[in-house]
Amino acid sequence: MIEATDVFEAFLPHRGDAIVSATGTAGSHWRDFSTNVNRDISLGGAMGHTAPAAFGLAMGLPDEKVVLFDAEGSLLMNLGVLATVAGKKPANFFHFLLDNECYATTGGQPVPNSSEINYAGMAREAGYASTYEFDDLEELVTNLESIMKETGPVFVAIKVYPEVQNLPIALRTRRPSRSRMETIVDLQQELGISAE
C-alpha cells in the first residue's frame, strides 16, 4: 500500500497544465500539493458522481487533459460510468482510483468485497484504452511519466492506506434535536414577530 500523499507527490512532476479533481479522503490532501489551483475542480461531497462529472468535463474540453483522483467507494456507487467512459473514449481522460478498502469519510466501514475487487480489471473489460494497478510506490513513480503521455481513457488503480476521518454515524455525538415549532418560535422572537 502507498500513502495518498506520496501518490500526489509522485504525480506533480507530470501534471503539466492538466485540470485536476480529487475526491474522497485522499482528495483532502490534494490542496496541499496542487501547483495550480485555478485548474483544480472541487467536487466536494459528490460521492458517486465524481467520475461522471470529470468524464463530462473531459468530453466538453477535448483539448484539455483531465485527471480525476477518485475513491473506490464513490466509484462503486456508479460503476456504469466505466462503460460510458470506455464507450465514448475520451483521449484526454486519466482516471486514478485511490483504493483504501473502506468508506473513510463515514467511519471506516469496509467496502464490500474490498480485498477481491479488481477495479483495473473492470475498467479494462469495459474498454478503457489502458489500465494499471499499483501497490508499490517505486513502481508507480517509475511508470507515471509514460502513463501521463498515453491516449486515454486511462485507468490507474492504486492501493492506499486508509485515513478514517470520522466515527461511524451511530457513534458520533449528536446535538439535541429541536422540533420545527421550537425553531420557528425562536426565529419569530429573534425577528420581533408576534406569534399571534
Secondary structure, DSSP 8 states (H G I E B T S, - for coil): -B-HHHHHHHHGGGTTT-EEEE-HHHHHHHHHH-S-GGGB---TT-TTTHHHHHHHHHHH-TTS-EEEEEEHHHHHTTTHHHHHHHHH--TTEEEEEEE-SEEGGGT-EE-TTTTT--HHHHHHHHT-SEEEEE--HHHHHHHHHHHTTS-S-EEEEEEB-----S--GGGS-------HHHHHHHHHHHHT----
